[in-house]
Amino acid sequence: MQLPTPNPTIFFISDFVRSTHRTLHQVDASAFAMGDQNARAAVKEVIGRNSFTDILVNDTTGKLALMTGQDPRNPVDFGPDIKRLAKALSS
């Protein structure tokens, strides 16, 4: 019996979000509050990745599908809940 192959688009997005979440948790909040440049750069990176997540999840052009080797005419529909949450990340 062979395990199912995960959809590359969903795998990419979940890995991207997981990596972003991990980066955020590694930021020292007190260092950020004190103006530490590394902490501020990490938060800036997380903010940029959140915006990119919103762009990817709410993509209607098929570019995300192309980026992950899928058919751009049949992109993954993440559904309204995930799209709303992705939009909230970039707000």
C-alpha positions in Angstrom: 0.0 0.0 0.0 1.3 3.4 -1.0 0.8 6.6 1.0 -1.1 9.4 -0.7 1.1 12.1 -2.3 0.4 15.5 -0.7 -0.7 18.3 -3.0 2.4 20.3 -3.7 0.6 23.7 -3.4 -0.9 22.8 0.0 2.4 21.4 1.2 4.3 24.5 0.1 1.9 26.9 1.8 1.7 24.9 5.1 5.5 24.7 5.2 5.8 28.4 4.5 3.4 29.4 7.2 5.0 26.9 9.7 8.4 28.4 9.0 7.0 31.9 9.4 5.4 31.0 12.7 8.6 29.4 14.0 10.6 32.6 13.1 8.1 34.7 15.0 8.4 32.5 18.1 12.2 32.9 18.0 12.0 36.7 18.4 12.9 37.9 21.8 10.1 40.3 22.7 12.2 42.2 25.2 15.0 42.6 22.7 12.5 43.9 20.2 11.1 46.4 22.7 14.6 47.6 23.4 15.2 48.3 19.7 17.5 45.3 18.9 18.1 45.4 15.2 18.1 41.6 14.8 14.8 41.2 16.5 13.3 44.1 14.5 14.6 42.5 11.3 13.1 39.2 12.2 9.7 40.8 12.8 10.0 42.7 9.6 10.6 39.4 7.8 7.6 37.8 9.5 5.4 40.8 8.4 6.6 40.4 4.8 6.0 36.7 4.8 2.5 37.2 6.2 1.8 39.6 3.3 3.2 37.1 0.8 1.0 34.3 2.4 -2.1 36.5 1.8 -1.1 37.0 -1.8 -0.5 33.3 -2.4 -3.6 32.0 -0.7 -5.8 34.6 -2.4 -4.2 34.1 -5.8 -6.6 34.0 -8.7 -4.1 34.2 -11.5 -2.8 30.6 -11.2 0.7 31.7 -10.5 0.8 29.8 -7.2 -0.1 26.7 -9.0 2.6 27.3 -11.6 5.1 27.9 -8.8 4.3 24.6 -7.2 4.2 22.6 -10.5 0.4 22.3 -10.7 -2.1 23.1 -13.4 -2.8 26.9 -13.3 -6.2 26.3 -14.8 -7.1 24.3 -11.7 -5.6 26.1 -8.7 -6.2 24.9 -5.1 -9.2 26.6 -3.5 -8.2 27.2 0.2 -11.8 28.1 1.0 -13.2 31.2 2.7 -11.9 30.5 6.2 -8.3 30.1 5.2 -8.5 33.1 2.8 -10.0 35.3 5.6 -7.2 34.2 8.0 -4.5 34.9 5.4 -6.0 38.3 4.8 -6.0 39.0 8.6 -2.3 38.2 8.7 -1.5 41.0 6.4 -3.7 43.6 8.1 
